[in-house]
């Protein structure tokens, strides 16, 4: 379950193919402003209360999967860069489906479904499937940094795969997240992102992403897309919880295995948004992730290269 934070990106380039990037972006500020009408202001407490109700639904996107962290909020820093005033409220609700591995490193895939939720109050707070419930503590015209709370479903050995028999469960747990994003410029709209997440239970470890993305050619008033790479790092506690095999777990027939901290995976993703109506739009994400180092060499890893695909239909109020 994942909702792409659907910033209404409009590329106003309609002309000769030789037109350069600077020229294509020249009218973008007015276009984005036109696409974001003002909404009535309200109290931030309403958003935080809504986020508290929706928090249990934020889990699936935070369970380890090939989707990159930047794909949960693609375009948000660019909205600030091209629009002088952020609307008080941005509310998008819908339904989503995802095809993903049964667990990180599995050779089996499953289809899951659920709500698609993205609620934002100014440039201050958000409640989003994927990003979680959070606040932008520090922010500028082309950057933001903040904290968020998400929820990780963990891993159920008996439910996720027979290959995990004897491995025990990784319990569901909330995750605290620190994040920062920076958009280079209007002329070169590359977004850089870094985050660190700490499981408050479950694996009890640290994991984080370093990623980058930018809009792709071919975007229009109704369709726009982004693409970029990501690298995921984790400490030894996290790696051992998800990829290690303890002495007691080895009794099930696997060799004992200690997974060291370091680079867990690297990958590449593409996210797209299509407005087929004034208020209705579809989003889709696709990503490929390659496990690396001790995660790739783990006895429980059946396939080190995994993919993910999701699709959602949403209504923007």
C-alpha positions in Angstrom: 0.0 0.0 0.0 1.6 3.1 -1.1 0.6 6.5 -2.3 2.8 8.7 -4.4 2.6 12.2 -3.0 1.1 13.7 -6.1 2.5 17.1 -6.7 0.9 18.5 -9.9 4.0 18.9 -12.0 3.4 20.7 -15.3 6.0 20.9 -18.0 5.0 23.7 -20.4 7.4 22.7 -23.1 5.4 22.5 -26.3 7.7 23.2 -29.2 10.8 22.0 -31.1 12.6 19.1 -29.6 15.8 21.2 -29.6 14.4 23.5 -26.9 16.7 23.2 -23.9 15.8 22.3 -20.3 16.0 26.0 -19.1 13.5 27.1 -21.8 11.2 24.2 -21.0 11.1 25.2 -17.3 10.7 28.9 -17.9 6.9 28.9 -17.6 6.7 26.2 -14.9 6.3 28.5 -12.0 3.1 30.0 -13.4 1.8 26.5 -14.4 2.2 24.9 -11.0 0.6 27.9 -9.3 -2.4 27.6 -11.7 -2.8 23.9 -10.8 -2.9 24.6 -7.1 -6.0 26.6 -6.1 -6.2 27.9 -2.6 -8.0 25.7 0.0 -9.7 26.8 3.2 -7.3 27.1 6.1 -7.8 25.1 9.3 -6.2 23.9 12.5 -3.1 21.7 12.3 -4.5 19.6 15.1 -7.1 18.2 12.7 -4.3 16.8 10.5 -2.4 15.3 13.4 -5.6 13.7 14.7 -6.3 12.3 11.2 -2.8 11.0 11.1 -3.2 9.2 14.4 -6.3 7.4 13.1 -4.5 6.5 9.8 -1.2 5.5 11.4 -1.9 1.7 11.5 -2.3 1.8 7.7 1.2 3.2 7.2 2.8 -0.1 7.8 3.2 -2.0 4.5 5.3 0.6 2.7 7.8 0.6 5.6 8.2 -3.2 5.6 11.5 -3.8 3.7 10.7 -3.8 0.0 12.4 -2.7 -3.3 10.5 0.7 -3.4 12.8 3.6 -2.7 12.1 6.1 0.1 12.1 9.0 -2.3 9.2 7.5 -4.1 6.9 8.0 -1.1 7.2 11.8 -1.5 8.3 12.4 -5.1 7.9 16.0 -6.2 7.2 17.6 -2.8 10.4 19.8 -2.7 9.8 20.8 -6.3 6.3 22.2 -5.4 7.9 24.6 -3.0 10.5 25.6 -5.5 8.0 26.5 -8.2 5.1 27.8 -6.1 5.3 30.9 -3.9 2.5 29.9 -1.6 1.7 26.3 -0.5 -2.0 25.6 -0.2 -3.2 25.3 3.4 -4.6 21.8 2.8 -3.7 19.1 0.2 -5.9 16.0 0.6 -5.7 12.9 -1.6 -7.5 9.6 -0.9 -7.8 6.5 -2.9 -7.1 2.7 -3.2 -3.9 1.0 -4.1 -2.5 -2.4 -5.0 1.1 -3.6 -4.8 3.1 -6.6 -6.2 6.1 -7.2 -4.0 8.3 -10.0 -2.7 7.0 -12.1 0.3 10.0 -10.8 2.2 13.2 -8.9 1.3 15.3 -11.5 -0.6 12.4 -13.8 -1.4 11.9 -15.5 -4.8 8.1 -15.5 -4.3 5.8 -12.6 -4.9 2.4 -11.6 -3.4 -0.3 -9.0 -4.2 -1.5 -6.8 -1.4 -4.1 -3.9 -1.4 -5.2 -1.1 0.8 -5.9 2.6 1.1 -4.0 5.3 -0.5 -3.7 8.3 1.8 -1.8 11.6 1.5 -2.8 14.6 3.6 -0.6 17.7 4.0 -1.0 20.9 5.9 1.0 23.8 4.4 4.7 23.0 4.4 4.5 21.9 8.0 2.9 18.5 8.6 1.8 15.4 6.8 0.0 12.1 7.2 0.9 9.8 4.3 1.1 6.1 3.6 4.8 5.6 3.0 6.1 8.8 4.5 4.2 8.3 7.8 3.0 10.9 10.3 5.5 13.7 10.4 6.5 17.3 10.7 8.9 19.4 8.7 10.9 21.0 11.5 13.2 23.0 9.3 12.3 24.2 5.8 13.3 26.6 3.1 12.4 27.5 -0.4 14.1 24.4 -1.9 14.6 22.1 1.1 13.1 20.6 4.2 14.2 18.5 7.1 12.0 16.8 9.8 10.9 13.8 11.7 8.2 11.2 11.1 6.7 8.1 12.7 5.9 5.1 10.6 5.0 1.5 11.4 6.8 -1.7 10.2 4.7 -4.9 9.9 7.8 -7.0 10.6 8.1 -10.5 9.3 6.0 -13.5 10.1 8.0 -16.7 9.4 5.0 -19.0 9.0 3.0 -16.6 6.9 5.7 -15.1 4.7 7.4 -18.2 3.4 8.2 -21.9 4.3 11.8 -21.0 3.7 11.7 -19.0 6.9 10.6 -21.9 9.1 12.6 -21.9 12.3 13.7 -18.2 11.9 11.1 -16.8 14.3 9.2 -13.6 13.8 10.4 -10.0 13.6 7.6 -8.3 15.6 5.7 -5.3 14.2 7.0 -2.0 15.6 6.8 1.7 15.1 9.7 3.4 13.4 11.1 6.9 14.0 12.5 8.6 11.0 14.8 11.6 10.4 14.9 13.0 6.9 16.1 15.8 4.7 15.5 16.8 1.1 17.2 19.4 -1.2 16.1 20.5 -4.7 19.1 22.0 -6.6 17.4 24.7 -8.7 14.6 25.4 -11.1 17.0 25.1 -14.0 18.3 21.8 -12.8 15.4 20.2 -10.7 17.4 17.4 -9.2 16.2 16.4 -5.7 18.7 14.9 -3.2 17.3 13.0 -0.2 18.7 11.3 2.9 16.9 9.6 5.8 17.6 7.4 8.8 15.0 5.1 10.4 15.2 3.5 13.8 12.9 0.6 14.7 11.4 1.1 18.2 11.1 -2.7 18.7 11.2 -5.3 16.0 14.7 -5.4 14.6 15.8 -2.6 17.0 18.3 -1.4 14.4 19.1 1.6 12.2 18.5 1.7 8.4 18.7 4.6 6.0 18.5 5.7 2.4 20.6 8.1 0.2 18.7 8.8 -3.0 18.2 11.3 -5.8 15.6 11.8 -8.5 14.4 14.3 -11.1 11.5 14.8 -13.5 11.8 13.2 -16.9 11.2 14.5 -20.4 7.7 13.9 -21.7 5.8 15.4 -18.8 2.7 17.4 -19.5 -0.2 19.1 -17.8 -1.8 15.7 -17.1 1.1 13.3 -16.9 4.5 13.6 -15.2 7.1 11.2 -14.0 10.3 11.0 -12.0 13.2 8.6 -11.8 16.3 8.1 -9.7 18.7 5.8 -7.8 18.9 4.9 -4.1 21.4 3.2 -1.8 20.3 1.7 1.5 22.6 1.3 4.5 22.0 -0.5 7.8 23.8 -1.3 11.1 24.6 -4.8 12.2 21.6 -5.1 14.5 19.2 -4.4 11.7 21.2 -6.7 9.3 21.2 -9.6 11.8 17.5 -9.3 12.5 16.6 -9.5 8.8 19.4 -11.5 7.3 21.3 -13.2 10.1 20.9 -16.8 11.4 21.5 -17.2 15.1 22.8 -20.4 16.7 19.2 -21.3 17.8 17.8 -20.6 14.4 20.6 -22.7 12.8 19.1 -25.8 14.5 16.4 -25.8 11.7 19.1 -26.8 9.3 20.7 -23.5 8.1 24.3 -22.5 8.8 24.7 -19.9 11.5 25.3 -16.5 9.8 26.4 -13.1 11.2 25.4 -10.2 8.9 27.6 -7.2 9.3 26.4 -3.6 8.9 27.1 -1.6 5.7 25.4 -1.3 2.3 22.3 -3.4 2.4 21.1 -2.7 -1.2 21.0 -0.3 -4.1 18.4 0.2 -6.7 16.5 2.4 -9.2 12.9 3.5 -9.3 10.4 5.3 -11.5 7.2 7.1 -10.3 4.4 8.5 -12.5 1.2 10.4 -12.0 -1.6 10.7 -14.6 -4.5 13.1 -14.1 -7.4 11.7 -16.1 -10.0 14.1 -14.6 -9.9 17.4 -12.7 -9.8 15.7 -9.4 -9.1 12.0 -10.2 -5.6 10.7 -10.9 -3.7 7.5 -11.0 -0.2 6.9 -9.7 2.3 4.1 -10.3 5.7 3.1 -9.0 8.2 0.6 -10.2 11.5 -0.2 -8.7 14.3 -2.7 -8.8 16.5 -3.4 -5.8 19.8 -5.4 -5.6 20.8 -6.8 -2.2 24.5 -6.3 -1.5 27.1 -7.5 0.9 26.0 -9.7 3.7 22.3 -9.3 2.9 22.9 -10.8 -0.6 25.0 -13.7 0.9 22.5 -14.6 3.7 21.3 -18.2 3.8 17.7 -16.9 3.9 18.1 -14.9 0.7 16.7 -16.8 -2.2 16.9 -14.1 -4.8 19.1 -11.0 -4.4 17.4 -9.0 -7.1 13.8 -8.0 -6.3 11.3 -5.8 -8.0 8.1 -4.0 -6.9 5.1 -2.5 -8.8 2.2 -0.5 -7.4 -0.8 1.2 -8.8 -3.3 3.5 -7.1 -6.5 5.5 -8.1 -7.0 8.6 -6.1 -9.3 11.6 -5.6 -7.8 15.1 -4.8 -10.1 17.3 -2.8 
